[in-house]
Amino acid sequence: MLFVMVQRKIIWAFLTFFLFSFSYEKVNSISKSREKKMHRIVLSHPAYEDSLICELRETYDKQNRLVGFNMDVLSVYCAEHVCSVDTVHLFWNVMGQYLRYELPEGVTLEKNDGKPFVKQDYELLHEILNDENARFNKLSYNDIVKKNDVEHGLELDGYSGATIIAFDDGEAVKGAALTCYTLWHYVYGDVKSYMRRVAIEKTTEEKAVEYLLMDSLEFKIFAIEWFTKEHVYKPAISDMVLNEMLLYPQLIKIGIAYMEQLPVKLYQNVLYELCGSSVSEIRLAALKSMSGSLTQIEGRFMDDVFVLFKGADVYKELNLLFNIADQNNINSKASIELALSLLEKDIIVSRRAYYFLLNQTLNQKQNRVVQKYYVEYKSFL
């Protein structure tokens, strides 16, 4: 029995080497003069105990611009080596987003029962690989194939009822869950970080601006990451990033991280614009950034910000605003006027304004308003 197992492992190792060598030889015959556009990388895959060595190839358009990546992988991991294992070509765009898969000429994927994929199976496989939130994201290899089944040479699919979990229609190709699992984890595994690294190295400022203005959030995020990494803090660039942040709240976190590296004046201009947004999430992010800033916030700038919050009633925002004022020892007409107007709001907001006013220098009239509030609400203070 031990001899058989060792023999199977040797056969599997040879098969892996042969399939990848065949693919690499085919690619190298075309790209020998462009070695820098191929990367030998080490990947981990949940179906494999050992790391895998693969070759990631860069894809260029006719203008010699990087537009994506491709890589050859094995179609399925088969512990007992009883499956039909083929080479599959995977393709991603420059951001590492899955585009498609292709099969070498004459290759047909097979299911557990030896039946070939039909058109609908290939289409479903593409849909699964195109879904980064597919169910395979949270499944282990042993969820797909029962350990006791593997030991008996029965690599059965989820639809057969012989696995720990069962798949609903559309979640896996019937009879080929393991193939779906194997390929999905290649598409969304470690390779994405390698592609990101290469894309960053090959991007220029002009290209990053182009990415920023594209409709895809993925491209926008990449552009802002690139500007931050390359320390591109020109006013024209920061203005464009700000405009995108105001249009897409999903960019706020990464956009704020970029803006915090700007010269103080530019940074404060951005904060002012963000605080004037009609979206609470954006205003809150700006205030959090301001609160965590190591730069002393000027009184004149804070006065302008206080005016923006006239009529506001969101406690989280106002609490942060007053905290910032306290941190920077702000005692101004604008801050006092805002706090006094908030005494008419609900008890949560008005109480925060009251405590802020206690540390301010008030005139006689203002003191009377604060005292009146205290008399009326002292049981809540």
Contacts in CASP RR format, 6 or more apart in sequence:
PFRMAT RR
TARGET T0000
AUTHOR 0000-0000-0000
METHOD contacts of the structure
MODEL  1
MLFVMVQRKIIWAFLTFFLFSFSYEKVNSISKSREKKMHRIVLSHPAYED
SLICELRETYDKQNRLVGFNMDVLSVYCAEHVCSVDTVHLFWNVMGQYLR
YELPEGVTLEKNDGKPFVKQDYELLHEILNDENARFNKLSYNDIVKKNDV
EHGLELDGYSGATIIAFDDGEAVKGAALTCYTLWHYVYGDVKSYMRRVAI
EKTTEEKAVEYLLMDSLEFKIFAIEWFTKEHVYKPAISDMVLNEMLLYPQ
LIKIGIAYMEQLPVKLYQNVLYELCGSSVSEIRLAALKSMSGSLTQIEGR
FMDDVFVLFKGADVYKELNLLFNIADQNNINSKASIELALSLLEKDIIVS
RRAYYFLLNQTLNQKQNRVVQKYYVEYKSFL
8 80 0 8 1.000
8 81 0 8 1.000
11 81 0 8 1.000
12 78 0 8 1.000
12 81 0 8 1.000
15 81 0 8 1.000
15 85 0 8 1.000
16 74 0 8 1.000
19 74 0 8 1.000
19 85 0 8 1.000
19 86 0 8 1.000
19 87 0 8 1.000
20 54 0 8 1.000
20 55 0 8 1.000
20 72 0 8 1.000
20 74 0 8 1.000
20 87 0 8 1.000
22 87 0 8 1.000
23 55 0 8 1.000
23 72 0 8 1.000
23 87 0 8 1.000
23 89 0 8 1.000
24 55 0 8 1.000
24 72 0 8 1.000
27 38 0 8 1.000
27 55 0 8 1.000
27 57 0 8 1.000
27 72 0 8 1.000
28 38 0 8 1.000
31 37 0 8 1.000
31 38 0 8 1.000
31 57 0 8 1.000
37 57 0 8 1.000
37 58 0 8 1.000
37 60 0 8 1.000
38 55 0 8 1.000
38 56 0 8 1.000
38 57 0 8 1.000
38 58 0 8 1.000
39 55 0 8 1.000
39 56 0 8 1.000
39 57 0 8 1.000
39 58 0 8 1.000
39 194 0 8 1.000
39 198 0 8 1.000
40 53 0 8 1.000
40 54 0 8 1.000
40 55 0 8 1.000
41 53 0 8 1.000
41 54 0 8 1.000
41 55 0 8 1.000
41 56 0 8 1.000
41 190 0 8 1.000
41 191 0 8 1.000
41 194 0 8 1.000
42 51 0 8 1.000
42 52 0 8 1.000
42 53 0 8 1.000
43 51 0 8 1.000
43 52 0 8 1.000
43 53 0 8 1.000
43 54 0 8 1.000
43 186 0 8 1.000
43 189 0 8 1.000
43 190 0 8 1.000
43 191 0 8 1.000
44 51 0 8 1.000
44 52 0 8 1.000
44 189 0 8 1.000
44 190 0 8 1.000
45 52 0 8 1.000
45 77 0 8 1.000
45 182 0 8 1.000
45 185 0 8 1.000
45 186 0 8 1.000
45 189 0 8 1.000
46 140 0 8 1.000
46 141 0 8 1.000
46 185 0 8 1.000
47 77 0 8 1.000
47 141 0 8 1.000
47 178 0 8 1.000
47 181 0 8 1.000
47 182 0 8 1.000
47 185 0 8 1.000
48 77 0 8 1.000
54 71 0 8 1.000
54 72 0 8 1.000
54 73 0 8 1.000
54 191 0 8 1.000
55 71 0 8 1.000
55 72 0 8 1.000
56 69 0 8 1.000
56 70 0 8 1.000
56 71 0 8 1.000
56 191 0 8 1.000
56 194 0 8 1.000
56 195 0 8 1.000
56 198 0 8 1.000
57 69 0 8 1.000
57 70 0 8 1.000
57 71 0 8 1.000
58 66 0 8 1.000
58 68 0 8 1.000
58 69 0 8 1.000
58 198 0 8 1.000
58 202 0 8 1.000
59 66 0 8 1.000
59 67 0 8 1.000
59 68 0 8 1.000
59 69 0 8 1.000
59 70 0 8 1.000
59 91 0 8 1.000
60 66 0 8 1.000
60 67 0 8 1.000
61 67 0 8 1.000
65 207 0 8 1.000
66 94 0 8 1.000
66 198 0 8 1.000
66 199 0 8 1.000
66 202 0 8 1.000
67 93 0 8 1.000
67 94 0 8 1.000
68 91 0 8 1.000
68 92 0 8 1.000
68 93 0 8 1.000
68 94 0 8 1.000
68 96 0 8 1.000
68 99 0 8 1.000
68 195 0 8 1.000
69 91 0 8 1.000
69 92 0 8 1.000
69 94 0 8 1.000
69 96 0 8 1.000
69 191 0 8 1.000
69 195 0 8 1.000
69 198 0 8 1.000
70 89 0 8 1.000
70 90 0 8 1.000
70 91 0 8 1.000
70 92 0 8 1.000
71 89 0 8 1.000
71 90 0 8 1.000
71 186 0 8 1.000
71 191 0 8 1.000
72 87 0 8 1.000
72 88 0 8 1.000
72 89 0 8 1.000
72 90 0 8 1.000
73 87 0 8 1.000
73 88 0 8 1.000
73 90 0 8 1.000
73 182 0 8 1.000
73 183 0 8 1.000
73 186 0 8 1.000
74 85 0 8 1.000
74 86 0 8 1.000
74 87 0 8 1.000
74 88 0 8 1.000
74 182 0 8 1.000
75 84 0 8 1.000
75 85 0 8 1.000
75 86 0 8 1.000
75 87 0 8 1.000
75 88 0 8 1.000
75 109 0 8 1.000
75 179 0 8 1.000
75 182 0 8 1.000
75 183 0 8 1.000
76 83 0 8 1.000
76 84 0 8 1.000
76 85 0 8 1.000
76 176 0 8 1.000
76 178 0 8 1.000
76 179 0 8 1.000
76 182 0 8 1.000
76 183 0 8 1.000
77 141 0 8 1.000
77 178 0 8 1.000
77 182 0 8 1.000
78 85 0 8 1.000
78 155 0 8 1.000
78 178 0 8 1.000
79 145 0 8 1.000
79 150 0 8 1.000
79 155 0 8 1.000
80 150 0 8 1.000
80 153 0 8 1.000
80 155 0 8 1.000
82 153 0 8 1.000
82 155 0 8 1.000
83 110 0 8 1.000
83 112 0 8 1.000
83 155 0 8 1.000
83 178 0 8 1.000
84 109 0 8 1.000
84 110 0 8 1.000
84 114 0 8 1.000
86 103 0 8 1.000
86 104 0 8 1.000
86 107 0 8 1.000
86 108 0 8 1.000
86 109 0 8 1.000
87 103 0 8 1.000
87 104 0 8 1.000
87 107 0 8 1.000
88 101 0 8 1.000
88 102 0 8 1.000
88 103 0 8 1.000
88 109 0 8 1.000
88 183 0 8 1.000
89 101 0 8 1.000
89 102 0 8 1.000
89 103 0 8 1.000
89 104 0 8 1.000
90 98 0 8 1.000
90 101 0 8 1.000
90 129 0 8 1.000
90 183 0 8 1.000
90 186 0 8 1.000
90 187 0 8 1.000
91 98 0 8 1.000
91 99 0 8 1.000
91 100 0 8 1.000
91 101 0 8 1.000
91 102 0 8 1.000
92 98 0 8 1.000
92 99 0 8 1.000
92 187 0 8 1.000
92 191 0 8 1.000
92 192 0 8 1.000
92 195 0 8 1.000
93 99 0 8 1.000
94 195 0 8 1.000
94 199 0 8 1.000
95 195 0 8 1.000
95 196 0 8 1.000
95 199 0 8 1.000
95 216 0 8 1.000
95 218 0 8 1.000
95 219 0 8 1.000
95 222 0 8 1.000
96 192 0 8 1.000
96 195 0 8 1.000
96 196 0 8 1.000
96 199 0 8 1.000
97 218 0 8 1.000
98 129 0 8 1.000
98 130 0 8 1.000
98 132 0 8 1.000
98 187 0 8 1.000
98 188 0 8 1.000
100 126 0 8 1.000
101 125 0 8 1.000
101 126 0 8 1.000
101 129 0 8 1.000
101 183 0 8 1.000
103 109 0 8 1.000
108 116 0 8 1.000
108 117 0 8 1.000
109 116 0 8 1.000
109 117 0 8 1.000
109 121 0 8 1.000
109 122 0 8 1.000
109 125 0 8 1.000
109 176 0 8 1.000
109 179 0 8 1.000
110 116 0 8 1.000
110 117 0 8 1.000
110 176 0 8 1.000
111 117 0 8 1.000
111 121 0 8 1.000
111 157 0 8 1.000
111 173 0 8 1.000
111 174 0 8 1.000
111 175 0 8 1.000
111 176 0 8 1.000
112 155 0 8 1.000
112 156 0 8 1.000
112 157 0 8 1.000
112 160 0 8 1.000
112 175 0 8 1.000
112 176 0 8 1.000
112 178 0 8 1.000
113 175 0 8 1.000
117 125 0 8 1.000
117 173 0 8 1.000
117 176 0 8 1.000
121 173 0 8 1.000
121 174 0 8 1.000
121 176 0 8 1.000
124 170 0 8 1.000
124 173 0 8 1.000
125 173 0 8 1.000
125 176 0 8 1.000
125 179 0 8 1.000
125 180 0 8 1.000
125 183 0 8 1.000
127 170 0 8 1.000
128 134 0 8 1.000
128 136 0 8 1.000
128 170 0 8 1.000
128 171 0 8 1.000
128 172 0 8 1.000
128 173 0 8 1.000
128 180 0 8 1.000
128 184 0 8 1.000
129 180 0 8 1.000
129 183 0 8 1.000
129 184 0 8 1.000
129 187 0 8 1.000
132 188 0 8 1.000
134 171 0 8 1.000
134 184 0 8 1.000
135 167 0 8 1.000
135 171 0 8 1.000
135 172 0 8 1.000
136 172 0 8 1.000
136 180 0 8 1.000
136 181 0 8 1.000
136 184 0 8 1.000
136 185 0 8 1.000
137 184 0 8 1.000
137 188 0 8 1.000
139 165 0 8 1.000
139 181 0 8 1.000
141 181 0 8 1.000
142 164 0 8 1.000
143 163 0 8 1.000
143 164 0 8 1.000
143 165 0 8 1.000
144 157 0 8 1.000
144 158 0 8 1.000
144 163 0 8 1.000
144 165 0 8 1.000
144 177 0 8 1.000
144 178 0 8 1.000
144 181 0 8 1.000
145 155 0 8 1.000
145 156 0 8 1.000
145 163 0 8 1.000
145 178 0 8 1.000
146 156 0 8 1.000
146 162 0 8 1.000
146 163 0 8 1.000
146 164 0 8 1.000
149 155 0 8 1.000
149 156 0 8 1.000
149 162 0 8 1.000
149 163 0 8 1.000
154 162 0 8 1.000
155 178 0 8 1.000
156 162 0 8 1.000
156 163 0 8 1.000
157 163 0 8 1.000
157 172 0 8 1.000
157 174 0 8 1.000
157 175 0 8 1.000
157 176 0 8 1.000
157 177 0 8 1.000
157 178 0 8 1.000
158 165 0 8 1.000
158 166 0 8 1.000
158 167 0 8 1.000
158 172 0 8 1.000
158 175 0 8 1.000
158 177 0 8 1.000
159 166 0 8 1.000
159 167 0 8 1.000
159 172 0 8 1.000
159 174 0 8 1.000
159 175 0 8 1.000
159 177 0 8 1.000
160 175 0 8 1.000
163 177 0 8 1.000
167 177 0 8 1.000
172 180 0 8 1.000
172 181 0 8 1.000
173 179 0 8 1.000
173 180 0 8 1.000
196 222 0 8 1.000
199 222 0 8 1.000
200 222 0 8 1.000
200 225 0 8 1.000
200 226 0 8 1.000
200 229 0 8 1.000
203 211 0 8 1.000
203 222 0 8 1.000
203 226 0 8 1.000
205 230 0 8 1.000
205 232 0 8 1.000
205 237 0 8 1.000
208 222 0 8 1.000
208 223 0 8 1.000
208 226 0 8 1.000
208 227 0 8 1.000
208 230 0 8 1.000
208 232 0 8 1.000
209 223 0 8 1.000
209 237 0 8 1.000
209 240 0 8 1.000
211 219 0 8 1.000
211 220 0 8 1.000
211 222 0 8 1.000
211 223 0 8 1.000
211 226 0 8 1.000
212 219 0 8 1.000
212 220 0 8 1.000
212 223 0 8 1.000
212 224 0 8 1.000
212 240 0 8 1.000
212 241 0 8 1.000
212 244 0 8 1.000
213 240 0 8 1.000
213 244 0 8 1.000
214 220 0 8 1.000
217 248 0 8 1.000
217 250 0 8 1.000
217 251 0 8 1.000
220 244 0 8 1.000
220 248 0 8 1.000
220 251 0 8 1.000
221 251 0 8 1.000
221 254 0 8 1.000
224 241 0 8 1.000
224 244 0 8 1.000
224 251 0 8 1.000
224 254 0 8 1.000
224 255 0 8 1.000
224 258 0 8 1.000
225 254 0 8 1.000
226 232 0 8 1.000
227 233 0 8 1.000
227 237 0 8 1.000
227 241 0 8 1.000
227 258 0 8 1.000
228 254 0 8 1.000
228 257 0 8 1.000
228 258 0 8 1.000
228 261 0 8 1.000
231 261 0 8 1.000
233 261 0 8 1.000
233 262 0 8 1.000
233 263 0 8 1.000
233 266 0 8 1.000
235 266 0 8 1.000
238 258 0 8 1.000
238 259 0 8 1.000
238 262 0 8 1.000
238 266 0 8 1.000
238 270 0 8 1.000
241 251 0 8 1.000
241 255 0 8 1.000
241 258 0 8 1.000
241 259 0 8 1.000
242 259 0 8 1.000
242 270 0 8 1.000
242 273 0 8 1.000
242 274 0 8 1.000
244 251 0 8 1.000
245 251 0 8 1.000
245 252 0 8 1.000
245 255 0 8 1.000
245 256 0 8 1.000
245 274 0 8 1.000
245 282 0 8 1.000
246 273 0 8 1.000
246 274 0 8 1.000
246 277 0 8 1.000
246 282 0 8 1.000
249 279 0 8 1.000
249 281 0 8 1.000
249 282 0 8 1.000
252 281 0 8 1.000
252 282 0 8 1.000
252 285 0 8 1.000
253 285 0 8 1.000
256 285 0 8 1.000
256 286 0 8 1.000
256 288 0 8 1.000
256 289 0 8 1.000
259 266 0 8 1.000
259 267 0 8 1.000
259 270 0 8 1.000
259 271 0 8 1.000
259 289 0 8 1.000
260 267 0 8 1.000
260 289 0 8 1.000
260 293 0 8 1.000
262 270 0 8 1.000
264 295 0 8 1.000
267 293 0 8 1.000
267 295 0 8 1.000
268 297 0 8 1.000
268 298 0 8 1.000
268 301 0 8 1.000
271 286 0 8 1.000
271 289 0 8 1.000
271 290 0 8 1.000
271 305 0 8 1.000
272 301 0 8 1.000
272 304 0 8 1.000
272 305 0 8 1.000
272 308 0 8 1.000
274 282 0 8 1.000
274 283 0 8 1.000
274 285 0 8 1.000
274 286 0 8 1.000
275 283 0 8 1.000
275 286 0 8 1.000
275 287 0 8 1.000
275 305 0 8 1.000
275 308 0 8 1.000
275 309 0 8 1.000
276 283 0 8 1.000
276 308 0 8 1.000
277 283 0 8 1.000
277 286 0 8 1.000
280 314 0 8 1.000
280 317 0 8 1.000
283 314 0 8 1.000
283 317 0 8 1.000
284 314 0 8 1.000
284 316 0 8 1.000
284 317 0 8 1.000
284 320 0 8 1.000
287 317 0 8 1.000
287 320 0 8 1.000
287 321 0 8 1.000
287 324 0 8 1.000
288 320 0 8 1.000
290 297 0 8 1.000
290 320 0 8 1.000
290 324 0 8 1.000
291 320 0 8 1.000
291 323 0 8 1.000
291 324 0 8 1.000
291 327 0 8 1.000
296 328 0 8 1.000
297 324 0 8 1.000
297 327 0 8 1.000
297 328 0 8 1.000
297 330 0 8 1.000
299 328 0 8 1.000
299 330 0 8 1.000
299 332 0 8 1.000
302 324 0 8 1.000
302 325 0 8 1.000
302 328 0 8 1.000
302 330 0 8 1.000
302 332 0 8 1.000
302 334 0 8 1.000
302 335 0 8 1.000
303 332 0 8 1.000
303 333 0 8 1.000
303 334 0 8 1.000
303 335 0 8 1.000
304 334 0 8 1.000
305 321 0 8 1.000
306 321 0 8 1.000
306 325 0 8 1.000
306 332 0 8 1.000
306 334 0 8 1.000
306 335 0 8 1.000
306 337 0 8 1.000
306 338 0 8 1.000
307 334 0 8 1.000
307 338 0 8 1.000
309 317 0 8 1.000
309 318 0 8 1.000
309 321 0 8 1.000
309 338 0 8 1.000
310 338 0 8 1.000
310 341 0 8 1.000
311 341 0 8 1.000
312 318 0 8 1.000
313 342 0 8 1.000
313 345 0 8 1.000
313 346 0 8 1.000
313 349 0 8 1.000
315 348 0 8 1.000
315 349 0 8 1.000
315 352 0 8 1.000
318 342 0 8 1.000
318 349 0 8 1.000
318 352 0 8 1.000
318 353 0 8 1.000
319 352 0 8 1.000
322 339 0 8 1.000
322 352 0 8 1.000
322 353 0 8 1.000
322 356 0 8 1.000
324 330 0 8 1.000
325 335 0 8 1.000
325 356 0 8 1.000
326 356 0 8 1.000
326 359 0 8 1.000
331 359 0 8 1.000
331 360 0 8 1.000
331 361 0 8 1.000
335 356 0 8 1.000
335 360 0 8 1.000
336 357 0 8 1.000
336 360 0 8 1.000
336 362 0 8 1.000
336 366 0 8 1.000
338 353 0 8 1.000
339 353 0 8 1.000
339 354 0 8 1.000
339 356 0 8 1.000
339 357 0 8 1.000
339 360 0 8 1.000
340 353 0 8 1.000
340 357 0 8 1.000
340 366 0 8 1.000
340 369 0 8 1.000
340 370 0 8 1.000
342 349 0 8 1.000
342 350 0 8 1.000
342 352 0 8 1.000
342 353 0 8 1.000
343 350 0 8 1.000
343 353 0 8 1.000
343 354 0 8 1.000
343 369 0 8 1.000
343 370 0 8 1.000
343 373 0 8 1.000
344 350 0 8 1.000
345 353 0 8 1.000
347 377 0 8 1.000
347 380 0 8 1.000
350 373 0 8 1.000
350 377 0 8 1.000
351 377 0 8 1.000
351 380 0 8 1.000
351 381 0 8 1.000
354 370 0 8 1.000
354 373 0 8 1.000
354 374 0 8 1.000
354 377 0 8 1.000
354 381 0 8 1.000
357 366 0 8 1.000
357 370 0 8 1.000
358 370 0 8 1.000
362 370 0 8 1.000
374 381 0 8 1.000
END
